[in-house]
Every structure is written in C-alpha cells, then in structure tokens.
Amino acid sequence: MGLIDNFLNLFSTDLAIDLGTANTLVYLKGQGIVVDEPSVVAIERKSGAVIAVGIEAKKMLGRTPEGIHAIRPMKEGVIADFEIAEKMLGYFIKKAQNRRTFVGPRVVVCVPSRITQVEQRAVRESVELAGGREIYLIEEPVAAAVGAGLPICEPAGNMVVDIGGGTTDVAVISLSGIVYSESVKVAGNNMDDVIVSYIKKKYNLLIGDHMAEQIKKQIGSACPLPERKTFAIKGRDLVFGIPKTLVVHSEEIHEALMEPVSAIINAIKVALENTPPELAGDIIDRGIVLTGGGALLRGLDVRVKEETGLPIITVENPLTTVVQGTGKALDDLDLLRKIAYPN
C-alpha cells in the first residue's frame, strides 16, 4: 500500500484548504497560497447551474435579479448547504491545480474546534465529491498555532484566539493537542450584523452586508479612537423608501461593536479559567496569540490586554495564518498525523 501511495503522490497536487465562512483560501504544496476568494456561489434558481464563484459571486450579493441566487454555503464555520459547498470546493480545487491531473489530491482542511462528527463527515464528503483522494481535518486553532510558529509539540501551554467570519475559537494547546477550547458563534460576520442593526435602529436606514463590512474596516474599533473618524454610508431610507447617504462616526460604531467584542473577551476569560495551572503559567510568559480576520479590528489587542493583563501577540498576516499552518502540516506528514482528526 505504501508503494501505491508513493506512486499516486507523484501524480497528485496536494492542497491545504481554509474553508471559512467569509473566505476560502487554498495552499498548493510547493507554491503557497494560490486561491483567496469569498465563500460565495451564485446559481440560477431554475436549473441550479453555477453562474459564478468567489469574487465574482460576492459582487452579486444583494444585487441579483429574481432568477439568480447568491449563496454563502458556510455558516458559523460549518457547511450549511452541502450541494453548494461541494460545487464551490470543486471550483476552487480545479482553480488551485490549474491543470488536469489523473489522481485526486491529498487535501488537508481546517475546521472549527468542537465540530460534531456529523459536520466532520459533511466536510469529508464534500471534499471527496469535489475530487479529493486522501482527506485530513485539522482544528483551526491548531492550524493557526502552527502558522504562527508556536512550538505546539512541546509540553507547554500556547493560547490561540482565532477570530474568523462565523466563529471565534479559543484554544490552549500543548503536546500537539488541544487541552481546552472554547468556541463562540460571534466573529467578523456578527460584527457586520450588529452594525446593520445599529444603523437601522438609530437612523432608519437599511444598509447591506458589504457596506457594514466597509464601515467596520474603515472606522470600527474595540477601544475608543484617539481621534474621531467619519465615514459616508449609503442605504435605503425606511421611512421614505428612497436611497439616502449619511455620515457616521467612529464613536457610535465602537458603541455598536461593544457587544460582540465583549462576547469574544468573555470566551477568552472562560478558557483561561479552565486552563490547568501549569499551562496558565506558560501563557503568562508566552502571551495570547490573536489571529483571523477579526484580529484586524482596531484596538482589539489593547482591549484584550486590558481585560486579561496578559501580553498579546497579533500575527503579521492574521487572514492567512490558518491556511499557512495547514500548509506546513501538509509539508510535514509526521506533524499532520499528530494533529489531524482520526480518519
């Protein structure tokens, strides 16, 4: 069997996939990240035919005619629409390979911690139907720790907070495994949702998810900013039903984001309270590593430090840490077998 596997590996292009709620990233062995696109698929309602995937499909969100539907097949870190997820994965796998191969690739996929067996099976089956030959699943916080360069194989505590699109995973890792994890369904997408709700309640203005994301990126913060920032937003006036533009400022967006930021900090505190004393001592020395797109929120590192009193390390490229770690595991089969879920 070993000889057959070695023969197949000569003809396959191994892939690591960060299958996220907001974005999907694909790492091709020997080349690095070759796909980084939104996890969105646009389909024709009648036929079910795929019209667009990724960047082109995201442009259609909220802008499609009745006959076309733009869908996010991932919700809160797991597959919500099995059929659409399979089509999306098939598209990204083919795009990553950029050529026809006779043998399906070995695929490593990172998934949220505390994923159920049913959800694990859905991911495996989707990847298999999309062309994967040999499939491994890794928990996102472990992949993030590997991507951040933490010594996870040592008998010492490492704490990682991975704030994605659908979930925030907090994990304490030692000896290649998760000692304790806390997962909350509050992350980047939830921040967008509370901004939409805040603008609707305060100004009677309905804005789309894309506009909310832009507000968050431009003037959103976890701490009050030293200088007020403003941003012009566009939406539909709910009183008169006409398009309208108005200016919002950073203080009110900070106020809107207080709830999701507090939920993330609470999850970190719960994880710290449940960490064995020896590993807690290691975290005091090593600090907490923040990663994922949500880690880019202004002042989040400052707020977490204020609340926990611990050193905070924000990785250089938080959006790609998970897929980089998954790619490192793909390049090191011994490490992969240590940290992957059993097949």
Secondary structure as UniProt FT lines:
FT   HELIX           2..10
FT   STRAND          15..19
FT   STRAND          23..28
FT   TURN            29..31
FT   STRAND          32..38
FT   STRAND          41..44
FT   TURN            45..47
FT   STRAND          50..53
FT   HELIX           55..58
FT   TURN            59..63
FT   TURN            66..67
FT   STRAND          68..71
FT   STRAND          74..75
FT   TURN            76..77
FT   STRAND          78..79
FT   HELIX           82..97
FT   STRAND          106..111
FT   TURN            113..114
FT   HELIX           117..129
FT   TURN            130..131
FT   STRAND          134..139
FT   HELIX           140..147
FT   TURN            148..149
FT   TURN            152..153
FT   STRAND          158..163
FT   STRAND          168..174
FT   TURN            175..176
FT   STRAND          177..184
FT   HELIX           188..203
FT   STRAND          205..206
FT   HELIX           209..219
FT   STRAND          230..237
FT   TURN            238..240
FT   STRAND          243..249
FT   HELIX           250..273
FT   HELIX           277..286
FT   STRAND          288..291
FT   HELIX           293..296
FT   HELIX           300..308
FT   STRAND          312..314
FT   TURN            318..320
FT   HELIX           321..331
FT   HELIX           333..339
//
